[in-house]
Amino acid sequence: MTGRRADDEDAGPGGPASFGLSDTVRVAAVLRTEAGDAPDFTAAARAVVRRLRDGFTAAAELYTVDEDGPPVLVAAAGDARTGGELAAAIAARPAGERFPVIPLPGALAFRGPLSPGRAFWIVLAASAGLPAAMARSIAVSVRAGLLTHGPAADRADALRDYAELLEDTARVRGAALEDAADRAGAEAALGETLRAIGQRLTAQLDIDTLVQDATDAATRGTGAGFGAFFYNLIDQFGESYTLYTLSGIPKETFDGFPMPRNTGVFAPTFNGTGIVRSDDITRDPRYGHNAPHHGMPEGHLPVRSYLAVPVITPTTREVLGGFFFGHPEPGRFTERHEQVAAGIAGYTAIALDNARMFARHRSMATELAHSMLPAVPDIPGLRIVSRYLPAAAGAEVGGDWFDVIRLPGGRTAFVIGDVVKGWEPAAAVMGQMRTAIRSYALLDLPPSDVLHNVSQLARTTPGATFVTCLYAVHDPIDDTLTYANAGHLPAVLIGADGAMRQVAEALGMPLGVGEQYPQEQAPFPPGMRLVLYTDGLVESRTRELGAGIDALLAELEALPAEGDLGAACDELIERLTGGRHDDDVALLYVDHRGAHRRVASMTLTSDVSLGSVREFVAGRMAEWGLAEVAESAVKVASELVTNATRHASAPLTLRLFHDGSRLTVDVADRAGALPHILATGGIEHQGLRVVDAAAARWGTRTTPDGKVVWAELTTG
């Protein structure tokens, strides 16, 4: 009976704690039963005081009082004797109360009627800490037990009081349980709602989407007429700036208003010092003191109920922004609404902190990736569009790349590649592979040799476990495209009539794995287009590679040949990826438009004289209006042909190519030996010394059936 919970079977001795409704029912039952089981009134009284003393570890006494008579002690447990104090208290008390409770010096007394003109009083030491409500319950239950030995009418009256006590207790207890259940359910629902909102917010890394979702959720959760979230971002120069988003009203509603300042009303939120909740903000003593508006600006939505919650990062305690909610009616925001807003603000702080950090890392990664990509040169006759988009998720620099390399003789190399992510950073491997390909390309090696040499290098490069690459060279002299493939996706060739075909399929294994990379050749005249791409454009978690390539071909078929090609490629990428790609995307689109180009060739058989070669070159220079380089061109052609006839067998081919700024003279033969500059700085053949002096540059390259020695002269 010490105020323990109702599920305690033994209410043994102990100090009082708290008294719930369950304790009241239990104490009432124990006292009524023990009093009723006693053989007579005196024994019942003794049982009651013993139980009270044992239950509350305090002295207990039971008195009977006849009308206008003194208290008569019937039973006592303990040393207290309070009859005198009780008599004085009874005399000062108004008559007519059935179950009064009165304080005594160091004790508590409570009464229960026995019969007309007669009552009992129980006195319990104050150390019991007994509440008045429980004292009345004890009086009711003791009366029911004591009157077990009394007249039937009094006994029936006592049992009615006891039954009412139990009914009232059950009713109050039931209401308390329902209220507790409602509160628990509301708290659980609030917790579940906040958890769901938190999971959604903290999984979002796009800041614009995040802040709008947070504002919408908080506005709904608080029942506000409208909500706003002012948040701080850091630009690339480290300067802080503030943006805002709205919910419940169009954003243009506040376009004409200035940003909030650290006024008396706003300062606690922007400084992060606390939550502000007002039933009527217009009556707040901090309101209306700041010029020029002295309150809400003209045209501002009416606000009476006001709630503002700071958003503070849990790591550095930096104030990231604040939520502001308004309602035109007063008294609309409750403590529960404050809890909702504070909970969403907490999740928003974590999510915004994560998103800002991701954005910084991603920006750095993107800048690094773009810095590693080449500047596409302006190639006469070619319209080239290149695109690189880093993966929509993740902050690492990817391994996709492209390259466009100007080669001698007006030729151009197009490269597309992909480093599959592994233990080593893909960007580091990509940088090494791109540099190697560019180096071998500038040696004027054919595509098959370029990929073979880079594959050998990849075997000794850490992290280069799976690297794909497609390498293609456009020769404008004969309008061909020569290509080799190291495990990359096929290229797409689009004819002037729109017909498409995939080329370079399954020509070789990835770099570092394969040995031989056979090359093929296809016509590439003006009007044709070439498309190179990486798998991020066509493959995703929801679409297989084959279906993605089919979708790409369908998009290319509908792609206009004229107009803004860059915008068309952007739209193509957007449609294929849905605006979100799990992997990097690289795209190279080459449109062969044709340009100023003049080509002339002469087959050199054994009976062709050097004089006819000079006449042929001089005639073309006159025809093309290149008199300023005619003498040099004749000299270079003569030396190249002389050198070829001396060291190679016929047939030979002399070619002249002018693209508007450069004149290329080359001779193709069937000999494999390449002339070169000696280690001492000299030139192996005397004729090539003349070429070296007359031309801007010269060089050699191998072909499937021999070699080509070329020289370039600047004309424009």
C-alpha positions in Angstrom: 0.0 0.0 0.0 3.0 2.3 -0.4 1.8 3.9 -3.6 3.4 1.1 -5.8 1.9 0.1 -9.1 -1.1 -2.2 -9.1 0.8 -5.1 -10.4 2.9 -5.3 -7.2 1.4 -8.3 -5.4 2.8 -7.4 -1.9 2.2 -3.9 -0.7 4.6 -4.4 2.1 6.3 -1.8 4.2 8.1 1.1 2.5 8.2 4.8 2.0 5.4 6.4 0.0 6.1 7.2 -3.7 3.2 8.2 -6.0 -0.4 7.1 -5.8 -2.1 6.1 -9.0 -5.7 4.9 -9.6 -4.5 1.3 -9.6 -3.1 1.8 -6.0 -6.4 3.3 -4.9 -8.4 0.2 -6.1 -6.0 -2.2 -4.5 -5.8 -0.4 -1.1 -9.6 -0.1 -1.0 -10.0 -3.9 -1.6 -7.4 -4.9 0.9 -8.8 -2.7 3.7 -12.5 -3.6 3.0 -11.6 -7.3 3.0 -9.5 -7.3 6.2 -12.1 -5.2 8.1 -14.9 -7.4 6.9 -13.2 -10.6 7.8 -12.6 -9.5 11.4 -15.0 -11.1 14.0 -16.2 -7.8 15.5 -15.8 -4.0 15.2 -12.8 -3.7 17.5 -10.9 -6.4 15.7 -11.8 -4.8 12.4 -10.4 -1.5 13.6 -7.2 -3.1 14.7 -6.8 -4.9 11.4 -7.2 -1.6 9.6 -4.6 0.4 11.5 -2.1 -2.5 11.4 -2.5 -2.6 7.6 -2.1 1.1 7.3 0.9 1.2 9.6 2.6 -1.7 7.6 1.7 -0.3 4.3 2.8 3.3 4.9 5.4 2.8 7.6 3.6 5.4 9.7 1.6 5.4 12.9 -2.1 4.9 12.4 -5.1 5.3 14.7 -8.8 4.7 14.4 -11.3 6.7 16.5 -15.1 6.7 16.8 -16.9 9.9 17.5 -20.6 10.2 18.6 -22.5 13.4 17.9 -21.1 16.2 20.1 -18.9 13.6 21.9 -15.1 13.4 22.1 -13.0 11.0 19.9 -12.7 7.6 21.4 -9.6 5.6 20.4 -10.6 2.1 19.2 -7.3 0.9 17.8 -3.8 2.2 17.3 -0.6 1.0 15.6 2.4 3.1 16.6 3.1 5.7 19.2 1.1 8.7 18.1 -1.9 9.8 20.2 -3.7 12.6 18.4 -7.2 12.5 20.1 -6.9 16.1 21.4 -5.8 17.6 18.1 -8.5 15.6 16.3 -11.2 16.8 18.7 -10.2 20.4 18.1 -10.1 20.0 14.3 -13.6 18.3 14.3 -15.1 21.1 16.4 -13.8 23.7 13.9 -15.1 21.8 10.9 -18.5 22.4 9.3 -21.0 19.6 9.7 -22.6 17.6 6.9 -19.5 16.3 5.1 -19.6 12.5 4.7 -15.9 11.9 3.9 -13.9 15.0 4.9 -10.1 15.1 5.0 -8.4 17.5 7.4 -4.7 18.1 8.3 -3.5 17.8 11.8 -0.1 18.7 13.2 2.2 16.0 11.8 -0.8 13.9 10.6 -3.7 13.6 8.3 -7.2 12.7 9.5 -10.1 11.4 7.4 -13.7 10.5 8.3 -16.3 8.0 7.4 -19.9 7.8 8.6 -21.1 4.7 10.6 -24.6 5.4 11.6 -26.7 8.5 12.2 -24.9 10.6 14.7 -21.8 8.4 14.8 -18.6 8.3 12.7 -15.1 6.9 12.6 -11.9 8.9 12.1 -8.6 7.5 10.9 -5.4 9.5 11.7 -2.3 8.7 9.8 1.1 10.2 10.4 2.1 12.9 7.8 5.1 10.9 6.9 2.8 8.6 4.9 2.4 11.4 2.3 -1.1 10.3 1.6 -3.1 12.4 -1.0 -6.5 13.6 0.0 -8.2 11.6 -2.8 -6.7 8.4 -1.6 -7.6 9.2 2.0 -11.3 9.5 1.0 -11.0 6.2 -0.9 -9.6 4.5 2.3 -12.4 6.0 4.3 -15.0 4.6 1.9 -13.5 1.1 1.8 -12.9 1.0 5.6 -16.5 2.0 6.2 -17.7 -0.8 4.0 -15.6 -3.3 6.0 -16.5 -2.0 9.4 -20.2 -2.0 8.7 -20.1 -5.7 7.8 -20.8 -6.0 11.6 -23.5 -3.3 11.6 -27.2 -3.1 10.7 -28.3 -4.2 7.2 -29.4 -0.8 6.1 -26.1 0.8 7.1 -24.2 -2.1 5.5 -26.1 -1.6 2.2 -25.4 2.1 2.2 -21.7 1.5 2.8 -21.6 -1.0 -0.1 -23.3 1.5 -2.4 -20.6 4.0 -1.5 -17.9 1.4 -2.1 -19.4 0.4 -5.5 -19.5 4.0 -6.5 -15.9 4.4 -5.5 -14.9 1.5 -7.7 -17.1 2.8 -10.6 -15.6 6.3 -10.3 -12.1 4.8 -10.1 -12.7 2.6 -13.2 -14.2 5.5 -15.1 -11.3 7.9 -14.3 -8.8 5.1 -14.9 -10.3 4.3 -18.2 -10.3 7.9 -19.3 -6.7 8.3 -18.2 -5.8 5.1 -20.2 -7.6 6.4 -23.2 -5.9 9.8 -22.9 -2.5 8.1 -22.5 -3.2 5.9 -25.4 -4.2 8.9 -27.6 -1.0 10.7 -26.5 1.1 7.7 -27.1 -0.5 7.1 -30.5 -0.1 10.8 -31.4 3.6 10.7 -30.3 4.1 7.4 -32.3 2.4 8.9 -35.3 4.5 12.1 -35.0 7.7 10.0 -34.6 6.8 7.9 -37.6 6.0 10.9 -39.7 9.2 12.6 -38.8 11.2 9.4 -39.5 9.6 9.1 -42.9 10.3 12.7 -43.7 13.8 12.4 -42.4 14.6 9.4 -44.5 13.3 11.1 -47.6 15.2 14.3 -46.9 18.5 12.8 -45.9 18.5 10.6 -49.0 18.2 13.6 -51.2 21.4 15.2 -52.5 19.9 17.8 -54.9 19.7 21.0 -52.9 16.8 22.5 -54.8 14.7 19.4 -54.4 15.7 19.0 -50.8 14.8 22.5 -49.6 11.4 22.4 -51.5 10.5 19.0 -50.0 11.5 20.2 -46.5 9.4 23.4 -46.8 6.4 21.5 -48.2 6.6 18.9 -45.4 6.9 21.4 -42.6 4.2 23.6 -44.0 1.8 20.6 -44.1 2.9 19.4 -40.7 2.2 22.7 -39.0 -1.0 23.5 -40.8 0.4 26.9 -41.7 -1.2 29.2 -44.2 2.2 29.4 -45.9 5.7 28.5 -45.1 9.1 29.7 -46.2 12.7 28.4 -45.8 15.6 30.8 -46.0 18.8 28.9 -46.4 22.5 29.8 -46.8 24.9 28.5 -49.5 28.5 29.2 -50.2 29.6 30.1 -53.8 32.8 29.1 -55.5 34.6 32.1 -54.0 33.7 31.2 -50.4 31.1 34.0 -50.1 27.8 33.2 -48.4 24.5 34.0 -50.0 20.9 33.4 -49.1 18.1 31.8 -51.1 14.5 30.9 -50.2 11.7 28.6 -51.2 8.0 28.9 -50.4 5.2 26.5 -49.8 1.4 27.0 -49.9 1.7 30.1 -52.1 3.3 31.0 -55.5 6.9 32.1 -55.2 6.2 35.3 -57.0 4.0 36.4 -54.1 7.2 37.6 -52.3 9.1 38.8 -55.3 8.7 42.5 -54.4 9.7 42.2 -50.8 13.3 42.5 -49.4 15.0 39.6 -47.6 14.3 39.4 -43.9 16.9 41.1 -41.6 18.1 40.5 -38.1 15.2 42.4 -36.5 13.9 41.6 -33.1 11.4 39.1 -34.5 13.7 37.4 -37.0 17.0 37.5 -35.1 16.4 34.5 -32.8 15.9 32.3 -35.9 18.8 33.7 -38.0 21.1 33.6 -35.0 20.0 30.2 -34.0 19.2 31.2 -30.4 15.8 29.6 -30.3 12.3 28.9 -31.6 9.8 31.7 -31.8 6.0 30.8 -31.5 3.4 33.5 -31.2 -0.4 33.4 -31.1 -0.4 36.9 -32.5 2.9 38.3 -33.7 1.4 41.7 -34.2 1.1 42.0 -30.4 4.6 40.8 -29.8 6.7 43.6 -28.1 9.5 43.0 -30.6 7.1 43.6 -33.6 6.9 46.8 -35.6 10.0 48.7 -34.5 12.1 48.5 -37.7 12.1 51.0 -40.5 11.0 51.4 -43.2 8.0 49.1 -42.8 7.5 49.0 -39.0 5.8 45.7 -39.4 4.9 43.8 -42.5 5.5 45.6 -45.8 2.5 46.8 -47.8 1.0 43.9 -49.8 2.4 41.3 -47.5 0.1 38.3 -46.7 -1.6 38.8 -43.3 0.1 37.0 -40.5 -1.2 36.7 -37.0 0.0 33.2 -35.9 3.7 33.0 -36.3 6.2 30.1 -35.9 10.0 30.2 -36.8 12.5 27.5 -36.2 16.3 27.7 -36.9 18.0 25.0 -38.9 21.3 24.3 -37.3 23.9 21.7 -38.4 24.5 19.2 -35.6 28.3 18.9 -36.4 29.5 22.5 -36.3 26.4 24.3 -34.9 26.4 26.5 -38.0 23.0 28.1 -38.7 22.1 26.9 -42.2 18.9 28.9 -42.3 15.4 29.0 -40.8 11.8 27.9 -41.3 9.1 30.6 -41.1 5.4 29.8 -40.9 2.4 32.2 -40.9 -1.3 32.0 -40.6 -3.8 34.9 -40.9 -5.8 33.7 -37.8 -4.4 34.0 -34.3 -3.6 31.0 -32.0 -3.2 28.4 -34.8 0.3 27.0 -33.8 0.5 24.6 -30.8 3.3 23.0 -29.0 2.8 19.9 -31.2 3.2 22.1 -34.3 6.4 23.4 -32.8 7.6 19.8 -32.3 6.8 18.9 -35.9 8.7 22.0 -37.2 11.7 21.4 -35.0 11.9 17.7 -36.0 11.8 18.5 -39.7 14.3 21.3 -39.1 16.7 18.8 -37.5 16.5 16.4 -40.4 16.8 19.3 -42.9 20.0 20.4 -41.2 21.5 17.0 -41.6 20.3 16.6 -45.2 21.3 20.1 -46.2 24.8 19.7 -44.6 25.2 16.5 -46.6 23.9 18.0 -49.8 26.2 21.0 -49.5 29.2 18.8 -48.9 28.2 16.5 -51.8 27.8 19.6 -54.0 31.2 20.9 -53.1 32.9 17.5 -53.7 30.9 17.0 -56.9 31.8 20.5 -58.2 35.5 19.8 -57.5 35.2 16.4 -59.2 33.4 17.9 -62.2 35.9 20.7 -62.6 38.7 18.2 -62.4 37.1 16.0 -65.0 36.5 18.9 -67.4 40.0 20.1 -66.9 41.2 16.7 -68.0 39.1 16.7 -71.1 40.5 18.3 -74.3 39.5 21.4 -76.0 38.0 20.3 -79.3 40.0 21.9 -82.2 38.3 23.6 -85.1 38.7 21.2 -88.0 37.9 22.5 -91.5 34.9 20.8 -92.9 33.9 19.1 -89.7 31.2 20.2 -87.2 32.0 18.5 -83.9 29.9 18.4 -80.8 31.3 16.9 -77.6 29.6 16.3 -74.3 30.8 14.9 -71.0 28.4 14.6 -68.0 29.6 13.1 -64.7 27.4 10.5 -63.1 24.3 12.0 -61.3 25.3 10.2 -58.1 28.7 10.0 -56.5 31.4 12.6 -56.1 34.3 10.9 -57.8 35.8 11.8 -61.1 34.7 9.2 -63.6 36.8 7.3 -66.2 35.0 8.2 -69.4 36.8 10.4 -71.9 36.9 11.6 -75.5 39.6 13.2 -77.6 39.9 14.9 -81.0 43.5 15.0 -82.3 44.7 16.9 -85.4 47.1 14.7 -87.4 49.4 15.5 -90.3 47.9 15.6 -93.8 44.7 17.2 -92.7 43.7 14.0 -90.9 41.8 13.9 -87.6 41.7 11.2 -84.9 38.5 10.7 -82.9 38.8 8.8 -79.6 36.2 7.6 -77.1 37.1 5.5 -74.0 35.9 4.3 -70.6 37.8 3.1 -67.6 35.7 0.8 -65.4 35.9 1.8 -61.8 38.1 -0.4 -59.7 40.5 0.0 -56.7 42.4 2.8 -58.3 40.7 6.1 -59.0 39.2 5.8 -62.5 40.3 9.4 -63.4 43.9 8.7 -62.7 43.9 5.7 -65.0 41.9 7.6 -67.6 44.5 10.4 -67.6 47.3 8.0 -68.3 45.4 6.1 -71.0 44.4 9.4 -72.8 47.9 10.7 -72.7 49.3 7.4 -74.0 46.8 7.3 -76.9 47.5 11.0 -77.8 51.3 10.3 -77.7 51.1 7.3 -80.0 48.6 9.1 -82.3 51.0 12.0 -82.7 53.6 9.5 -83.9 51.2 9.0 -86.8 50.8 5.3 -86.1 47.8 3.5 -87.6 44.8 2.8 -85.3 45.8 -0.9 -84.9 49.3 0.0 -83.7 48.1 2.8 -81.4 45.8 0.4 -79.5 48.4 -2.4 -79.5 51.0 -0.1 -77.9 48.6 1.4 -75.4 47.4 -2.1 -74.4 50.9 -3.1 -73.6 51.2 0.0 -71.4 47.9 -0.7 -69.7 49.3 -4.1 -68.5 51.8 -2.3 -66.3 49.4 0.5 -65.2 47.9 0.0 -61.7 44.1 0.0 -61.9 43.9 -0.4 -65.6 42.1 -3.7 -65.3 39.3 -3.0 -67.8 39.7 -0.1 -70.2 37.8 0.2 -73.5 38.7 2.5 -76.3 37.6 3.1 -79.9 40.1 5.0 -82.1 39.2 6.3 -85.6 41.0 8.4 -88.1 39.4 10.5 -90.8 41.5 11.1 -93.9 40.0 14.0 -96.0 42.1 13.2 -99.0 40.4 10.0 -99.8 37.3 10.6 -97.5 37.8 7.5 -95.5 37.5 6.5 -91.8 39.9 4.0 -90.5 39.2 2.6 -87.1 40.1 0.0 -84.5 38.3 -1.0 -81.3 39.5 -2.2 -77.9 36.3 -3.7 -76.4 34.3 -0.5 -76.7 30.7 0.0 -77.9 30.4 0.2 -81.7 30.4 3.6 -83.4 27.4 4.7 -85.5 27.8 5.9 -89.1 24.9 7.9 -90.6 24.8 8.4 -94.3 23.7 11.5 -96.1 20.4 9.7 -96.8 19.9 8.9 -93.1 20.8 5.3 -93.4 22.7 4.1 -90.2 25.0 1.3 -89.5 27.2 0.3 -86.6 30.8 -0.2 -87.2 33.9 -1.5 -85.2 31.9 -4.2 -83.5 33.9 -6.9 -81.7 37.2 -5.9 -83.2 39.4 -6.5 -80.1 39.6 -7.1 -76.4 39.9 -4.2 -73.8 43.2 -2.5 -73.4 45.5 -4.5 -71.1 43.8 -7.7 -72.2 44.1 -7.8 -76.0 47.1 -8.1 -78.2 46.0 -7.6 -81.8 43.5 -4.9 -82.9 42.6 -5.3 -86.5 41.6 -2.1 -88.2 38.9 -1.6 -90.8 38.0 1.2 -93.2 34.7 2.8 -94.3 33.9 5.7 -96.6 33.3 9.0 -94.9 32.5 11.6 -97.5 30.8 15.0 -96.9 27.2 14.5 -95.7 28.1 11.6 -93.4 28.0 11.7 -89.6 29.9 9.7 -86.9 28.7 9.1 -83.4 30.9 7.8 -80.6 29.6 7.3 -77.0 30.1 5.5 -73.7 27.8 3.1 -72.0 26.4 5.7 -69.5 24.3 7.1 -72.4 22.6 3.8 -73.2 22.7 1.6 -70.1 21.2 2.0 -66.7 19.8 0.0 -63.8 16.4 0.0 -65.5 17.5 -0.6 -69.1 19.7 -3.2 -70.6 22.5 -2.3 -73.0 20.9 -3.7 -76.1 17.7 -1.9 -75.5 19.6 1.3 -74.8 21.5 1.1 -78.1 18.2 0.5 -80.0 16.9 3.6 -78.3 20.0 5.6 -79.3 19.6 4.5 -82.9 16.0 5.6 -82.9 17.0 9.0 -81.4 19.7 9.5 -84.0 17.3 8.7 -86.8 15.1 11.6 -85.6 18.0 13.9 -85.0 17.9 16.9 -87.4 21.0 17.3 -89.6 20.6 21.1 -89.6 20.1 23.7 -86.9 21.6 23.9 -83.5 23.4 20.5 -83.3 24.6 21.2 -79.7 21.1 21.7 -78.4 19.9 18.7 -80.3 22.6 16.5 -78.7 21.7 17.9 -75.2 18.0 16.9 -75.8 19.1 13.5 -77.1 21.0 12.9 -73.9 18.1 14.2 -71.7 15.7 11.8 -73.4 17.9 8.8 -73.2 18.9 9.3 -69.6 15.7 10.8 -68.3 17.9 13.6 -66.7 19.5 11.1 -64.3 22.4 8.8 -65.2 24.1 6.3 -63.0 27.3 6.4 -64.9 29.3 9.1 -66.7 28.2 10.0 -70.2 30.6 10.9 -73.0 29.4 11.7 -76.5 31.3 12.7 -79.7 29.2 13.7 -82.7 31.0 14.5 -85.9 29.2 16.0 -88.9 31.3 15.9 -92.1 30.1 19.1 -93.8 32.7 19.4 -96.5 34.8 22.5 -96.9 37.5 24.1 -99.1 39.4 21.1 -100.2 41.4 20.4 -103.3 42.9 17.0 -104.0 45.1 15.8 -106.9 47.0 12.5 -107.3 49.4 11.1 -109.8 50.4 7.4 -110.1 54.1 7.1 -110.6 55.1 4.1 -112.7 58.6 3.3 -113.8 58.3 5.2 -117.1 57.1 8.5 -115.4 59.9 11.1 -115.5 60.8 13.6 -112.8 60.0 16.4 -115.3 56.4 15.3 -115.6 56.1 15.3 -111.8 57.3 18.9 -111.7 54.9 19.8 -114.4 52.0 18.1 -112.6 52.7 20.0 -109.3 53.3 23.4 -111.0 50.1 23.0 -112.9 48.0 22.3 -109.8 49.6 25.2 -108.0 48.7 27.5 -110.8 45.2 26.1 -111.0 44.6 26.5 -107.2 46.1 30.0 -107.0 49.0 29.0 -104.9 51.8 30.7 -106.8 53.5 31.8 -103.5 54.3 28.2 -102.6 54.6 26.8 -106.1 58.4 26.7 -106.1 58.6 25.1 -102.7 55.9 22.6 -103.6 57.7 21.5 -106.8 61.0 21.2 -104.9 59.4 19.1 -102.1 57.5 16.8 -104.5 60.7 16.2 -106.6 62.7 15.2 -103.6 60.0 12.9 -102.1 59.5 11.2 -105.5 63.3 10.9 -106.0 63.8 9.4 -102.6 60.9 7.0 -103.1 62.1 5.7 -106.5 65.5 5.2 -105.1 64.5 3.2 -102.1 61.2 1.6 -103.1 59.8 -0.1 -106.1 56.9 1.2 -108.3 54.0 1.8 -108.3 54.2 5.0 -106.2 51.5 7.6 -105.7 52.0 11.3 -105.4 49.1 13.3 -103.7 48.5 16.9 -103.3 45.9 18.2 -100.7 45.0 21.8 -99.9 42.5 22.6 -97.1 42.7 26.4 -97.4 45.5 26.9 -95.0 47.9 24.0 -95.5 49.2 22.2 -98.6 50.2 18.6 -98.0 52.5 16.8 -100.4 52.9 13.0 -99.9 54.2 10.0 -101.6 53.0 6.5 -100.9 55.1 3.4 -101.7 55.3 -0.2 -100.8 58.6 -0.2 -98.8 58.4 -0.7 -95.1 61.6 1.1 -94.1 60.9 4.6 -92.7 63.4 7.5 -93.2 64.0 9.4 -90.0 66.0 12.0 -88.2 69.3 10.6 -86.9 70.2 10.6 -83.2 72.9 13.1 -84.0 70.3 15.5 -85.4 71.0 14.8 -89.0 68.7 13.4 -91.6 69.3 10.0 -93.1 68.6 10.9 -96.7 70.0 13.9 -98.6 66.8 14.6 -100.3 64.9 14.8 -97.1 67.2 17.6 -95.9 65.9 19.7 -98.8 62.3 18.8 -97.8 63.1 19.7 -94.1 64.3 23.1 -95.2 61.4 23.9 -97.6 58.4 22.5 -95.6 56.8 23.7 -92.3 57.1 20.1 -91.2 57.4 16.6 -92.5 57.0 13.0 -91.4 56.1 9.4 -92.2 53.4 6.9 -91.4 53.0 3.3 -92.1 50.1 1.9 -94.1 48.8 -1.7 -94.5 50.9 -2.2 -97.6 53.9 0.2 -97.1 54.4 3.8 -95.9 53.7 7.4 -96.7 56.2 10.2 -96.5 54.6 13.6 -96.3 55.4 17.3 -96.0 53.3 20.3 -95.2 53.6 23.9 -96.5 51.7 26.8 -95.0 49.6 28.7 -97.5 47.3 31.0 -95.5 
